[in-house]
Amino acid sequence: IFSGSRPLSGNRRPESDEELVLTAHCLNPEARSAAWLGGPLAEPYNLAHKYKFWNRYVYVNPDRDFVDLESRRLNDEPRRPSTLKMEYQDLRGYIREGSERFDIIIVNGGEPDTLATNRLFTSEFFRQAAARLTDRGVLLFFVLEPGNYISEAEGEFLASMAESLHASFRYITILPFSRYVFAASNFPEIKQHAGTIDV
C-alpha cells in the first residue's frame, strides 16, 4: 500500500524489533514480564535478556517450524532459557482466551494490511489486550515508515489507530522511529517522555 511514493505498509526492518524492546523498557523500566506476539524471536529476546529487562518472557507464534528455527539463534544455552516460554497459538486467540497478565505486551505480527493481521489492530483486540496488562502495563506495536511529513492518508490512518486505542487506553503516545511506534497504557507516566507525539 502506497501514499504517494512512500509505502504505507511493507516488510519489517530489523531495527524495529529492537526499538520495540528498548521503548518498552524506557516506558516501563520496572516491568518484569513481557508477552511478544509474532515476528522474529532471537534478536528481541537476546537484547532483552542481555540487559535483564524482564524475568518472564512469553513468545507467541502459531508456526512451530518458524519458532524452532528462531530458537536455534538464541544466545543462551540451553536454547530455551527458563525465563522464556513458548506458546504455539494464534496471536489473537492467546490474548482473548488467556488470563496471565503482563507488564508489557508487544504486538509484532506485521502491518494491518491483510485480513489476518488486521485482526490485531481492532478496538476489540485492544480491549482484550488491555485486560491482560498489569496496572502499569504498556501495549506496543509499530506501523508505517515515517517520512519528512505526514501525508493526509497517513494522518488519517494514524488517527484511526489512535481512536481505536482510546476505547481501552487513557494514554497513547506515538514515537516516530524507523516505524511509528504506538505505546498505549492506562498509567500516565508513559506521557512523560520527550520526542513523542501524544494523542
Secondary structure in CASP SS format (residue, H / E / C, confidence):
PFRMAT SS
TARGET T0000
AUTHOR 0000-0000-0000
METHOD secondary structure of the structure
MODEL  1
I C 1.00
F E 1.00
S E 1.00
G C 1.00
S C 1.00
R E 1.00
P E 1.00
L C 1.00
S C 1.00
G C 1.00
N C 1.00
R C 1.00
R C 1.00
P H 1.00
E H 1.00
S H 1.00
D H 1.00
E H 1.00
E H 1.00
L H 1.00
V H 1.00
L H 1.00
T H 1.00
A H 1.00
H H 1.00
C H 1.00
L H 1.00
N C 1.00
P C 1.00
E C 1.00
A C 1.00
R C 1.00
S E 1.00
A E 1.00
A E 1.00
W E 1.00
L E 1.00
G C 1.00
G C 1.00
P C 1.00
L C 1.00
A H 1.00
E H 1.00
P H 1.00
Y H 1.00
N H 1.00
L H 1.00
A H 1.00
H H 1.00
K H 1.00
Y C 1.00
K C 1.00
F C 1.00
W C 1.00
N C 1.00
R E 1.00
Y E 1.00
V E 1.00
Y E 1.00
V E 1.00
N C 1.00
P C 1.00
D C 1.00
R H 1.00
D H 1.00
F H 1.00
V H 1.00
D H 1.00
L H 1.00
E H 1.00
S H 1.00
R C 1.00
R C 1.00
L C 1.00
N C 1.00
D C 1.00
E C 1.00
P C 1.00
R C 1.00
R C 1.00
P C 1.00
S C 1.00
T C 1.00
L E 1.00
K E 1.00
M E 1.00
E E 1.00
Y C 1.00
Q C 1.00
D C 1.00
L H 1.00
R H 1.00
G H 1.00
Y H 1.00
I H 1.00
R H 1.00
E H 1.00
G C 1.00
S C 1.00
E C 1.00
R C 1.00
F E 1.00
D E 1.00
I E 1.00
I E 1.00
I E 1.00
V E 1.00
N C 1.00
G C 1.00
G C 1.00
E C 1.00
P C 1.00
D C 1.00
T C 1.00
L H 1.00
A H 1.00
T H 1.00
N H 1.00
R H 1.00
L H 1.00
F H 1.00
T C 1.00
S H 1.00
E H 1.00
F H 1.00
F H 1.00
R H 1.00
Q H 1.00
A H 1.00
A H 1.00
A H 1.00
R C 1.00
L E 1.00
T E 1.00
D E 1.00
R E 1.00
G E 1.00
V E 1.00
L E 1.00
L E 1.00
F E 1.00
F E 1.00
V E 1.00
L C 1.00
E C 1.00
P C 1.00
G C 1.00
N C 1.00
Y C 1.00
I C 1.00
S C 1.00
E H 1.00
A H 1.00
E H 1.00
G H 1.00
E H 1.00
F H 1.00
L H 1.00
A H 1.00
S H 1.00
M H 1.00
A H 1.00
E H 1.00
S H 1.00
L H 1.00
H H 1.00
A C 1.00
S C 1.00
F C 1.00
R C 1.00
Y E 1.00
I E 1.00
T E 1.00
I E 1.00
L E 1.00
P E 1.00
F C 1.00
S C 1.00
R C 1.00
Y E 1.00
V E 1.00
F E 1.00
A E 1.00
A E 1.00
S E 1.00
N C 1.00
F C 1.00
P H 1.00
E H 1.00
I H 1.00
K H 1.00
Q C 1.00
H C 1.00
A C 1.00
G C 1.00
T C 1.00
I E 1.00
D E 1.00
V C 1.00
END
